[in-house]
Amino acid sequence: MSNLIVEICAIDSVKPHSNADLLELCIIKGWQCVVPKGQYKEGDAITYIPVDAVLPVELSDKLGVTKYLHNGRVRCAKLRGEPSFGVIFNRENSSWPLGMDVASFYNITKYEPPIKNIGDDGETAHPLFPQYTTIENLRNFVDIFDPSEIVVITEKIHGTSCRVGIIEGIRMAGSHKIRRKQMNSKGEESLYWYPYQLPGISQCLTELSSKHNQVILFGEIYGSKIQSLHYGLENQIGFRVFDLFIDGKYVDFNYLDKICITYGILTVPYIGEGLYDLEHIKELSHGNTRLGATHLREGLVIKPMHERYHEKIGRVIFKYLNDDYLLSKGISDSTDY
């Protein structure tokens, strides 16, 4: 899950609305927002509130957007047929610089989904069995990659995050946040131990752990039993690996690819690699999944060919979600303008 950033931004461009004379389209950091016509122009410094931000009612009333929110939560919407991804308003203080995060100033928080029943298979956390790294939204950090940098692009699967590993000789498995016991009180095996049943997983972890104290495969469990996107798996589940962590470090993409080929481990779909190009990434985010189904893809994950860290965000890895997927999660179609 990415962090919340409510940023002072410059409007990249303003375009006509395709189906409303009194509305326009503002483009900010690659996001499109539907706004009243004539209110903004290219280059204006504004405050951008992204999707899944939660506004205090005093602020939403002041901005006149309360009726478009869901319990204060900003969601994707269609306004007269055009998608709108967030809320913008004029910068309150002209001294606020571009890039400033004003979430705390406005008491804006990030939406957190309700806590699900985690069952009785929760296990004591282990310091060497960490959660997966935070993946930020690329549209919030478009300048972290250099145009001359080679990036790798893979498909982001809509499922549940899973980690399996051998830590100091002990097998472990877990969801994103919780380390899981292999069996619950009813003798049922945890979903998150499922990858050990698949070809190559156990062998890979066992052989790598003979040389390393900490080996973790990160991946996604998916299918019709997991999320709304089924990937062609009716009443089944699958598992695809997207990262490998050894002795405190994520390995480079080529090494992960080599390991998975060696042990016959399935990975998330490879989309391509090449020089960093934001517009090309946006184009690639659209379309259907490459996992053998006709439904749309959730989006993409983009990372450098060689692992690196950045002082602003830590590990350099980003997601770029498909606009159509974002809209499918929850659309409010307003015709009030």
N, C-alpha and C positions, 0 to 999 in steps of 0.2 A: 504494500500500500504506500502511495506517495504522501508527502507532507503537504500541508496547506500553505499556500503563498497567496496573499492578497497584495498585488503589486501595483506600484505606480508605473504605468506604461505609456508609450506613445502609440497613437492610432496609426497603423501601417497604411490603411487605405479605407476609403468610403465608397461604397458601390450602391447603385439603385436596387431597390427591392423588385423582385420579378413579378409581384402580384399585388402591390399596394402602393398607391401614390403618396401616402403620408408616412411611409416607413423607408428606412435605408439600412444598409448592411455595413457594419464596422468590422474590420479585420484587425485583431490584436493578437500578436504572438501565434499566428496561425489559427486562432479561434474566430468564429463568426458570431457576432451579436446583432440582433435586430433592435434598431433604435428609432425614435421619432425623427422624421426628416428635418434636416437643417440644424440639428442640435450639436453635431460634432463635425470636425473636418480633419483631414489627414495631418498628422503631426501633433494634434492636441494631446496634452498630458492628462491622463485619466486614471481612475482607480478601477482595476479589473478584479471582479469577484468570480472565481471559477465555479464550475459545477461541483456539487457536494459540499459547498460551504454552507454553514448555518448562520443566519443573520439574527441578531436580536430584533424583536418586534419594533422597537423604537427606530432602528435604522431602516428596516424594510418599509415601515409606514412613511418615514421621511422621504424615501426614494420612490414611494408609490408602487411598490412591487409585491406587497404582502399577499395579494390575491393570486399571484402567479407562483407562490412558493408552497411547499408541502411541509407544514410544521416548521417553517423557517428555512427549509433546505432548498438551495438552488438546484434545479434539475434541468436537463435538456428539454427544450420546448420547440414547437413549430408555430411560428407566427405568420399566418397567411401563406403557409406552404414553405417558408424558409426556416431552416434550423437555426436555433439560437443557443449558444453555449456559454451562459454566464450573464452577469450583470455588470454594466459599466456606469460610472458617474464622474463628474468633474473632480479633479484634484482639489481637496479642501484647503490645502496650504501650498501656495506657489513656491515655497522654499523646499518642499519635499522633492528629492531627486528621483530621476527615473531609476527603477530597480529597487526602491525602498519597499519593504514589506510592512503593511499597515494593519495586518490582521488583529494584532493585540490592541491597537488604538481604537478600533471599532468593536472590539469584543466579538469578532467573528471566529467561529470554531469550525472544525472539520466534522462532517457527518460520520458517525460510527454506527455500523449496523448493529442490531440487537444481538446480544450474546446468545449463541445457540447452546442447547443442551449438549455438553461435551461428553456425557456418559460417565462411566466409572472406570475408564481405562487410562486416566491421567497418571503420568509417572513423574517422579521428582526430576526437575530440570538438571542438566549437566552442563558445566561451564564450557566444555569442549564440544558440545553438540548445539551450536548456535542456530538462531533463526536465520532465514535467508535475508540477504541484503535488501535494503529499501530501494525500490525502483521508482525514480522520479519520472514525471511526465516531461517528455522532450520539449513540448511547446513552452514549458517554463524555463528551459535552459538551452535555447537554440544555439548559443555561442560557445558551449563547452567543447564541442568538436571543432577541429580546424578543417577547413575545406580540403586540405591536402591529406587528411587522415583517412586511412582505410577502416571502414566499419563493417560489421557483420550483422545481418538482419535475419531474424527468425520469427516464426509465427507465435503469437501469444495465445495460449490455449485457455479456454474458459472451463475451469474445473476446480479442484482443491489442491493447494500446495502440499507437497509431501517431501520428507527428507529421510533417507535411510543411510546408515553408516556404521562403521566399526571404530569405536573410540577406546584406545588402550586395550584392545582385544575383546571389547564387549559390543555385541550387536545392539543397535538402537534404531528406533523409527519414531516419526512424529509428524504432526501437522505443522502449519506455519508457526504457531505459538506454543504448542504443547507437545512435550515428549509423551509417547503413548506406550502403555503396556501391550504385550503381544496379545493377551487375552483379557476379557472383562470378567466380571463375577459370574456370568452365565456360561463361561467357557467359549465365547464367541471371539474369533480373531479380529483384531482391530483392522479397519480399512487401511490404515497407514503402514501395516506390515505386508500388505498385498504385493509390493514390488519384489519381495524376496522369493515369490513364487515364479517369477519370470526368468527366462533364460538369460544367463550371463551376469545378473545383478550380484548374486551371492559370490560367484567366482571372482568377479571383478573386485569387490570389496575385500574379500579374503586375501587375494594375492597382493593387492596394493597395501593392505594393512600389515603384511609381513615385512614391509619396508618403512612404513609410516605409522605414527601413533594416532593420527586423526585423518580419517577418510570419510567424506560425506558426499553422496549423490543427491542433488536437488532436482525435483521434477514435478509433474502435474498428473494427478489422477483425474480422469475425465470419463464421460459417457452419460447415457440417459438417466442413470441412477444418481448422478452427481449434480448436474446443472441443466439449464434449459437448452443449451447447445449440446447435442448428443453425439456429433461427429460420426454418425452412422452406426453407433453401438447401441442397439436396442436391448435393454435388460442386461447390459454388460458394462464393464469398465475397462479402461486401458491406462497405461502409464508411459509417459515420455520424459526423458531426462533433458534438462537444460543447463545444468552446471555441475562442476566437480570442485570440491574444496579439500585441499590436502595440507595438513600441518599449518593451518592458519592463513592459507592463501587460495584464492580462486585461480584455477589454471587457465591458460590461454585457450582460445577457441579451437585452434588446430590440434592441441593435445587432447582436449575433450573429445573431439571428433575421432581421433586416432584410437583412443581408449574404447569408445563406444563401438566402433567398427570391429576392433579386436575381439570384444566380448559379445558381439551381436546384440547390443542394447539399443533400443529404439530411442530416438531423440525427437524433440519438437521439429516441425518442418523447417527446413532451410529455405529462405527466400532469396538470399543473394548477398553479395559483398561488393564493395567498391568505394570510391571517394564519397565522403559525406556530402549529401545533397538533400536538404530538407524538403524541397518540392517533390523530389522523386520518392522520398519516404512517404509523404502524404499520399501520393498516387498508389504506392504499393500497399498501403493500409486498407484500401478498399477491396472489394471482391469476396469470393468465397474461400472457405478453409481449404487447405491442401491435405486434409485428413480424410478424404474419401466421402465427403458429404456435400450436399448442395446448399447448406445454409452459410450465412456470412461468417467471416472471420472476426474474432474479437479485436485484433490489432496486431502490432508488431513489437518486438523487443530489439533494441539497437545497442550494440556495445563495440568497443574498439577491438581490432584483431588481436592486439596485445593488451593484456590487463594493465590498467593504470588507475591512479587515484587523483582527485582534484580537491583542492583545499576548501572549496565551497560546498561540495556535495558528498565527498568521500569517494567510494567506488564509482567509476564511470559506467553506468548502464541505465538505459532509459526505455520507457514504453511510449508507443504512439498508437492511440486507440482509433479504431475505425469510427468515423462519424455516424454511420448507419447503426453500428452496434450501440453507441451511446444513446441514440434516439430510441432504439428498441427497448432500452432499459426503463424508459418512462417518459412518455410524451404527453404534454398538455397542449392541445391545439386551440389557441385563443384567437378570436376574431373581433376583439373589442376595439381595435384601432380603426 
